Amino acid sequence: MGWGKKMSEAETFNVLMKQADKLRDEIRELLEAPDQTRTSARLLKQKHRELDEIHEKLADIIYKTEVKKAGM
């Protein structure tokens, strides 16, 4: 994709899904680590916040798509 080209909603959705999958994997690895420390707890909290933000963006895209389909 070239610079300056705006991504379609479908492309944005796919990028966000990949980011969410990556974050879930990172969270899973942190949870499976044998040495849970305060640092990893903070990192887990940060990763969960990032994942929540992605979920909000995905929900917005889905909502906009449904509104368009309904012709509103």
RODOZA-240383 format. One record per atom (N, C-alpha, C, CB): atom name; residue number from 1; residue in three letters; x, y negated, z. Coordinates in nm, 2 decimals, padded with zeros to 4 digits. Each point is the difference from the previous one (the first is absolute). Glycine has a CB too. Layout:
['CA', NUM, 'ALA', [X, Y, Z]] ...
! end
This chain:
['N', 1, 'MET', [00.09, 00.12, 00.00]] ['CA', 1, 'MET', [-00.09, -00.12, 00.00]] ['C', 1, 'MET', [00.09, -00.12, 00.00]] ['CB', 1, 'MET', [-00.19, 00.12, 00.12]] ['N', 2, 'GLY', [00.16, -00.22, -00.21]] ['CA', 2, 'GLY', [00.08, -00.12, -00.01]] ['C', 2, 'GLY', [-00.03, -00.10, 00.11]] ['CB', 2, 'GLY', [00.01, 00.04, -00.25]] ['N', 3, 'TRP', [00.09, -00.13, 00.27]] ['CA', 3, 'TRP', [-00.02, -00.10, 00.09]] ['C', 3, 'TRP', [-00.11, -00.10, -00.05]] ['CB', 3, 'TRP', [00.24, 00.02, 00.08]] ['N', 4, 'GLY', [-00.32, -00.07, 00.02]] ['CA', 4, 'GLY', [-00.11, -00.09, -00.04]] ['C', 4, 'GLY', [-00.13, 00.06, -00.04]] ['CB', 4, 'GLY', [00.18, -00.15, -00.07]] ['N', 5, 'LYS', [-00.17, 00.28, 00.04]] ['CA', 5, 'LYS', [-00.13, 00.07, -00.04]] ['C', 5, 'LYS', [-00.07, 00.04, 00.13]] ['CB', 5, 'LYS', [00.10, 00.09, -00.21]] ['N', 6, 'LYS', [-00.23, -00.13, 00.22]] ['CA', 6, 'LYS', [-00.08, 00.03, 00.11]] ['C', 6, 'LYS', [-00.05, 00.15, -00.01]] ['CB', 6, 'LYS', [-00.07, -00.24, 00.02]] ['N', 7, 'MET', [00.08, 00.31, 00.09]] ['CA', 7, 'MET', [-00.04, 00.14, 00.01]] ['C', 7, 'MET', [-00.16, 00.01, 00.00]] ['CB', 7, 'MET', [00.21, 00.06, 00.12]] ['N', 8, 'SER', [-00.26, 00.04, -00.19]] ['CA', 8, 'SER', [-00.14, 00.02, 00.00]] ['C', 8, 'SER', [-00.04, 00.05, 00.14]] ['CB', 8, 'SER', [-00.01, 00.05, -00.25]] ['N', 9, 'GLU', [-00.12, -00.04, 00.28]] ['CA', 9, 'GLU', [-00.04, 00.05, 00.13]] ['C', 9, 'GLU', [00.04, 00.15, 00.02]] ['CB', 9, 'GLU', [-00.19, -00.17, 00.00]] ['N', 10, 'ALA', [00.18, 00.24, -00.12]] ['CA', 10, 'ALA', [00.04, 00.14, 00.01]] ['C', 10, 'ALA', [00.15, 00.02, 00.03]] ['CB', 10, 'ALA', [-00.19, 00.05, -00.17]] ['N', 11, 'GLU', [00.27, -00.13, 00.11]] ['CA', 11, 'GLU', [00.14, 00.00, 00.02]] ['C', 11, 'GLU', [00.03, -00.04, 00.15]] ['CB', 11, 'GLU', [00.05, -00.05, -00.25]] ['N', 12, 'THR', [-00.11, -00.05, 00.29]] ['CA', 12, 'THR', [00.02, -00.04, 00.14]] ['C', 12, 'THR', [-00.04, 00.11, 00.10]] ['CB', 12, 'THR', [-00.04, -00.24, -00.07]] ['N', 13, 'PHE', [-00.08, 00.30, 00.04]] ['CA', 13, 'PHE', [-00.05, 00.11, 00.08]] ['C', 13, 'PHE', [00.10, 00.11, 00.01]] ['CB', 13, 'PHE', [-00.23, -00.06, -00.06]] ['N', 14, 'ASN', [00.29, 00.10, -00.06]] ['CA', 14, 'ASN', [00.09, 00.11, 00.00]] ['C', 14, 'ASN', [00.13, -00.04, 00.08]] ['CB', 14, 'ASN', [-00.09, 00.07, -00.22]] ['N', 15, 'VAL', [00.14, -00.19, 00.20]] ['CA', 15, 'VAL', [00.12, -00.04, 00.08]] ['C', 15, 'VAL', [-00.03, 00.00, 00.15]] ['CB', 15, 'VAL', [00.07, -00.14, -00.19]] ['N', 16, 'LEU', [-00.18, 00.09, 00.23]] ['CA', 16, 'LEU', [-00.04, 00.00, 00.14]] ['C', 16, 'LEU', [-00.01, 00.14, 00.06]] ['CB', 16, 'LEU', [-00.12, -00.21, -00.04]] ['N', 17, 'MET', [00.06, 00.30, -00.04]] ['CA', 17, 'MET', [-00.01, 00.14, 00.04]] ['C', 17, 'MET', [00.13, 00.07, 00.02]] ['CB', 17, 'MET', [-00.22, 00.02, -00.12]] ['N', 18, 'LYS', [00.32, -00.05, 00.03]] ['CA', 18, 'LYS', [00.13, 00.05, 00.02]] ['C', 18, 'LYS', [00.07, -00.05, 00.12]] ['CB', 18, 'LYS', [00.02, 00.02, -00.25]] ['N', 19, 'GLN', [-00.04, -00.15, 00.28]] ['CA', 19, 'GLN', [00.06, -00.07, 00.12]] ['C', 19, 'GLN', [-00.07, 00.07, 00.12]] ['CB', 19, 'GLN', [00.04, -00.22, -00.12]] ['N', 20, 'ALA', [-00.17, 00.24, 00.12]] ['CA', 20, 'ALA', [-00.06, 00.06, 00.11]] ['C', 20, 'ALA', [00.05, 00.14, 00.03]] ['CB', 20, 'ALA', [-00.21, -00.13, -00.05]] ['N', 21, 'ASP', [00.23, 00.21, -00.06]] ['CA', 21, 'ASP', [00.05, 00.14, 00.01]] ['C', 21, 'ASP', [00.14, -00.01, 00.07]] ['CB', 21, 'ASP', [-00.13, 00.08, -00.20]] ['N', 22, 'LYS', [00.21, -00.17, 00.15]] ['CA', 22, 'LYS', [00.14, -00.01, 00.05]] ['C', 22, 'LYS', [00.00, -00.04, 00.15]] ['CB', 22, 'LYS', [00.08, -00.07, -00.23]] ['N', 23, 'LEU', [-00.17, -00.02, 00.27]] ['CA', 23, 'LEU', [-00.01, -00.04, 00.14]] ['C', 23, 'LEU', [-00.05, 00.12, 00.08]] ['CB', 23, 'LEU', [-00.05, -00.24, -00.06]] ['N', 24, 'ARG', [-00.04, 00.32, 00.01]] ['CA', 24, 'ARG', [-00.05, 00.11, 00.08]] ['C', 24, 'ARG', [00.11, 00.10, 00.02]] ['CB', 24, 'ARG', [-00.23, -00.03, -00.10]] ['N', 25, 'ASP', [00.31, 00.05, 00.00]] ['CA', 25, 'ASP', [00.12, 00.09, 00.01]] ['C', 25, 'ASP', [00.10, -00.05, 00.11]] ['CB', 25, 'ASP', [-00.03, 00.07, -00.24]] ['N', 26, 'GLU', [00.05, -00.20, 00.23]] ['CA', 26, 'GLU', [00.09, -00.06, 00.10]] ['C', 26, 'GLU', [-00.05, 00.02, 00.14]] ['CB', 26, 'GLU', [00.08, -00.17, -00.17]] ['N', 27, 'ILE', [-00.21, 00.14, 00.19]] ['CA', 27, 'ILE', [-00.07, 00.02, 00.13]] ['C', 27, 'ILE', [00.01, 00.14, 00.05]] ['CB', 27, 'ILE', [-00.16, -00.19, -00.06]] ['N', 28, 'ARG', [00.13, 00.29, -00.03]] ['CA', 28, 'ARG', [00.01, 00.14, 00.03]] ['C', 28, 'ARG', [00.14, 00.04, 00.05]] ['CB', 28, 'ARG', [-00.18, 00.04, -00.17]] ['N', 29, 'GLU', [00.29, -00.09, 00.10]] ['CA', 29, 'GLU', [00.13, 00.03, 00.03]] ['C', 29, 'GLU', [00.04, -00.06, 00.14]] ['CB', 29, 'GLU', [00.06, 00.00, -00.24]] ['N', 30, 'LEU', [-00.11, -00.12, 00.27]] ['CA', 30, 'LEU', [00.02, -00.06, 00.13]] ['C', 30, 'LEU', [-00.06, 00.08, 00.11]] ['CB', 30, 'LEU', [00.01, -00.23, -00.11]] ['N', 31, 'LEU', [-00.14, 00.28, 00.08]] ['CA', 31, 'LEU', [-00.07, 00.07, 00.10]] ['C', 31, 'LEU', [00.07, 00.14, 00.03]] ['CB', 31, 'LEU', [-00.21, -00.12, -00.07]] ['N', 32, 'GLU', [00.27, 00.17, -00.04]] ['CA', 32, 'GLU', [00.06, 00.14, 00.02]] ['C', 32, 'GLU', [00.14, -00.01, 00.05]] ['CB', 32, 'GLU', [-00.14, 00.07, -00.19]] ['N', 33, 'ALA', [00.20, -00.19, 00.20]] ['CA', 33, 'ALA', [00.14, -00.02, 00.06]] ['C', 33, 'ALA', [00.00, 00.05, 00.14]] ['CB', 33, 'ALA', [00.04, -00.19, -00.16]] ['N', 34, 'PRO', [00.06, 00.26, 00.20]] ['CA', 34, 'PRO', [00.01, 00.05, 00.14]] ['C', 34, 'PRO', [00.03, -00.11, 00.10]] ['CB', 34, 'PRO', [00.08, 00.21, -00.10]] ['N', 35, 'ASP', [-00.02, -00.32, 00.06]] ['CA', 35, 'ASP', [00.03, -00.10, 00.10]] ['C', 35, 'ASP', [-00.09, -00.12, -00.02]] ['CB', 35, 'ASP', [00.24, 00.08, 00.00]] ['N', 36, 'GLN', [-00.35, -00.08, 00.06]] ['CA', 36, 'GLN', [-00.10, -00.11, 00.00]] ['C', 36, 'GLN', [00.06, -00.11, 00.09]] ['CB', 36, 'GLN', [-00.20, 00.15, -00.06]] ['N', 37, 'THR', [00.23, -00.26, 00.01]] ['CA', 37, 'THR', [00.05, -00.11, 00.08]] ['C', 37, 'THR', [-00.09, -00.13, -00.01]] ['CB', 37, 'THR', [00.23, 00.09, -00.03]] ['N', 38, 'ARG', [-00.20, -00.19, 00.10]] ['CA', 38, 'ARG', [-00.08, -00.12, 00.00]] ['C', 38, 'ARG', [00.01, -00.06, -00.14]] ['CB', 38, 'ARG', [00.03, -00.04, 00.24]] ['N', 39, 'THR', [00.09, 00.05, -00.30]] ['CA', 39, 'THR', [00.02, -00.05, -00.14]] ['C', 39, 'THR', [-00.09, 00.07, -00.10]] ['CB', 39, 'THR', [00.24, -00.06, 00.06]] ['N', 40, 'SER', [-00.25, 00.19, -00.05]] ['CA', 40, 'SER', [-00.08, 00.07, -00.10]] ['C', 40, 'SER', [-00.15, -00.03, 00.03]] ['CB', 40, 'SER', [00.18, 00.18, -00.02]] ['N', 41, 'ALA', [-00.21, -00.21, 00.14]] ['CA', 41, 'ALA', [-00.14, -00.03, 00.03]] ['C', 41, 'ALA', [-00.04, -00.14, -00.06]] ['CB', 41, 'ALA', [00.01, 00.13, 00.22]] ['N', 42, 'ARG', [00.08, -00.22, -00.21]] ['CA', 42, 'ARG', [-00.02, -00.13, -00.07]] ['C', 42, 'ARG', [00.00, 00.02, -00.15]] ['CB', 42, 'ARG', [00.12, -00.12, 00.19]] ['N', 43, 'LEU', [-00.04, 00.20, -00.24]] ['CA', 43, 'LEU', [00.01, 00.02, -00.15]] ['C', 43, 'LEU', [-00.13, 00.07, -00.04]] ['CB', 43, 'LEU', [00.25, 00.02, 00.01]] ['N', 44, 'LEU', [-00.30, 00.07, 00.07]] ['CA', 44, 'LEU', [-00.13, 00.07, -00.03]] ['C', 44, 'LEU', [-00.11, -00.10, -00.01]] ['CB', 44, 'LEU', [00.08, 00.21, 00.11]] ['N', 45, 'LYS', [-00.09, -00.30, -00.01]] ['CA', 45, 'LYS', [-00.10, -00.10, 00.00]] ['C', 45, 'LYS', [00.01, -00.09, -00.12]] ['CB', 45, 'LYS', [00.01, 00.00, 00.25]] ['N', 46, 'GLN', [00.11, -00.04, -00.29]] ['CA', 46, 'GLN', [00.02, -00.08, -00.12]] ['C', 46, 'GLN', [-00.05, 00.07, -00.12]] ['CB', 46, 'GLN', [00.20, -00.11, 00.11]] ['N', 47, 'LYS', [-00.16, 00.24, -00.13]] ['CA', 47, 'LYS', [-00.04, 00.08, -00.11]] ['C', 47, 'LYS', [-00.16, 00.01, -00.01]] ['CB', 47, 'LYS', [00.22, 00.13, 00.01]] ['N', 48, 'HIS', [-00.28, -00.11, 00.11]] ['CA', 48, 'HIS', [-00.14, 00.01, 00.00]] ['C', 48, 'HIS', [-00.07, -00.13, -00.04]] ['CB', 48, 'HIS', [00.02, 00.17, 00.18]] ['N', 49, 'ARG', [00.04, -00.28, -00.14]] ['CA', 49, 'ARG', [-00.05, -00.14, -00.04]] ['C', 49, 'ARG', [00.01, -00.01, -00.15]] ['CB', 49, 'ARG', [00.06, -00.10, 00.22]] ['N', 50, 'GLU', [00.05, 00.14, -00.28]] ['CA', 50, 'GLU', [00.02, -00.01, -00.14]] ['C', 50, 'GLU', [-00.10, 00.09, -00.08]] ['CB', 50, 'GLU', [00.25, -00.05, 00.04]] ['N', 51, 'LEU', [-00.27, 00.16, 00.02]] ['CA', 51, 'LEU', [-00.10, 00.10, -00.06]] ['C', 51, 'LEU', [-00.14, -00.06, 00.00]] ['CB', 51, 'LEU', [00.14, 00.19, 00.07]] ['N', 52, 'ASP', [-00.18, -00.25, 00.05]] ['CA', 52, 'ASP', [-00.13, -00.07, 00.01]] ['C', 52, 'ASP', [-00.01, -00.11, -00.10]] ['CB', 52, 'ASP', [00.00, 00.05, 00.24]] ['N', 53, 'GLU', [00.10, -00.13, -00.27]] ['CA', 53, 'GLU', [-00.01, -00.10, -00.10]] ['C', 53, 'GLU', [-00.02, 00.05, -00.14]] ['CB', 53, 'GLU', [00.15, -00.14, 00.14]] ['N', 54, 'ILE', [-00.08, 00.25, -00.17]] ['CA', 54, 'ILE', [-00.02, 00.07, -00.13]] ['C', 54, 'ILE', [-00.14, 00.05, -00.01]] ['CB', 54, 'ILE', [00.24, 00.06, -00.01]] ['N', 55, 'HIS', [-00.29, 00.00, 00.12]] ['CA', 55, 'HIS', [-00.14, 00.05, -00.01]] ['C', 55, 'HIS', [-00.10, -00.11, -00.02]] ['CB', 55, 'HIS', [00.07, 00.18, 00.16]] ['N', 56, 'GLU', [-00.05, -00.30, -00.10]] ['CA', 56, 'GLU', [-00.08, -00.11, -00.02]] ['C', 56, 'GLU', [00.00, -00.05, -00.15]] ['CB', 56, 'GLU', [00.04, -00.07, 00.24]] ['N', 57, 'LYS', [00.08, 00.07, -00.30]] ['CA', 57, 'LYS', [00.01, -00.04, -00.14]] ['C', 57, 'LYS', [-00.07, 00.10, -00.09]] ['CB', 57, 'LYS', [00.22, -00.11, 00.05]] ['N', 58, 'LEU', [-00.20, 00.24, -00.02]] ['CA', 58, 'LEU', [-00.07, 00.11, -00.08]] ['C', 58, 'LEU', [-00.15, -00.02, 00.01]] ['CB', 58, 'LEU', [00.20, 00.16, 00.04]] ['N', 59, 'ALA', [-00.25, -00.18, 00.08]] ['CA', 59, 'ALA', [-00.14, -00.02, 00.02]] ['C', 59, 'ALA', [-00.06, -00.12, -00.08]] ['CB', 59, 'ALA', [00.02, 00.10, 00.23]] ['N', 60, 'ASP', [00.06, -00.21, -00.23]] ['CA', 60, 'ASP', [-00.04, -00.11, -00.08]] ['C', 60, 'ASP', [-00.01, 00.03, -00.15]] ['CB', 60, 'ASP', [00.11, -00.15, 00.17]] ['N', 61, 'ILE', [-00.01, 00.23, -00.22]] ['CA', 61, 'ILE', [-00.01, 00.04, -00.14]] ['C', 61, 'ILE', [-00.12, 00.09, -00.03]] ['CB', 61, 'ILE', [00.25, -00.02, -00.01]] ['N', 62, 'ILE', [-00.27, 00.11, 00.10]] ['CA', 62, 'ILE', [-00.12, 00.09, -00.02]] ['C', 62, 'ILE', [-00.13, -00.08, 00.01]] ['CB', 62, 'ILE', [00.13, 00.19, 00.10]] ['N', 63, 'TYR', [-00.14, -00.28, -00.01]] ['CA', 63, 'TYR', [-00.12, -00.08, 00.01]] ['C', 63, 'TYR', [-00.02, -00.08, -00.13]] ['CB', 63, 'TYR', [00.03, -00.02, 00.25]] ['N', 64, 'LYS', [00.07, -00.05, -00.30]] ['CA', 64, 'LYS', [-00.01, -00.08, -00.12]] ['C', 64, 'LYS', [-00.04, 00.09, -00.12]] ['CB', 64, 'LYS', [00.18, -00.16, 00.09]] ['N', 65, 'THR', [-00.12, 00.28, -00.09]] ['CA', 65, 'THR', [-00.03, 00.09, -00.11]] ['C', 65, 'THR', [-00.15, 00.04, 00.00]] ['CB', 65, 'THR', [00.24, 00.08, 00.00]] ['N', 66, 'GLU', [-00.29, -00.05, 00.12]] ['CA', 66, 'GLU', [-00.14, 00.04, 00.02]] ['C', 66, 'GLU', [-00.09, -00.11, -00.03]] ['CB', 66, 'GLU', [00.07, 00.16, 00.17]] ['N', 67, 'VAL', [-00.04, -00.29, -00.14]] ['CA', 67, 'VAL', [-00.08, -00.11, -00.03]] ['C', 67, 'VAL', [-00.01, -00.02, -00.15]] ['CB', 67, 'VAL', [00.07, -00.11, 00.22]] ['N', 68, 'LYS', [00.05, 00.12, -00.28]] ['CA', 68, 'LYS', [00.00, -00.01, -00.15]] ['C', 68, 'LYS', [-00.09, 00.11, -00.07]] ['CB', 68, 'LYS', [00.24, -00.10, 00.02]] ['N', 69, 'LYS', [-00.23, 00.22, 00.03]] ['CA', 69, 'LYS', [-00.08, 00.11, -00.05]] ['C', 69, 'LYS', [-00.15, -00.03, 00.02]] ['CB', 69, 'LYS', [00.19, 00.16, 00.04]] ['N', 70, 'ALA', [-00.22, -00.22, 00.07]] ['CA', 70, 'ALA', [-00.14, -00.03, 00.03]] ['C', 70, 'ALA', [-00.05, -00.12, -00.08]] ['CB', 70, 'ALA', [00.03, 00.10, 00.23]] ['N', 71, 'GLY', [00.06, -00.17, -00.29]] ['CA', 71, 'GLY', [-00.04, -00.12, -00.08]] ['C', 71, 'GLY', [-00.03, -00.12, 00.08]] ['CB', 71, 'GLY', [-00.08, 00.16, -00.17]] ['N', 72, 'MET', [00.14, -00.17, 00.29]] ['CA', 72, 'MET', [-00.03, -00.12, 00.08]] ['C', 72, 'MET', [00.09, -00.11, -00.03]] ['CB', 72, 'MET', [-00.08, 00.15, 00.18]] 
! end
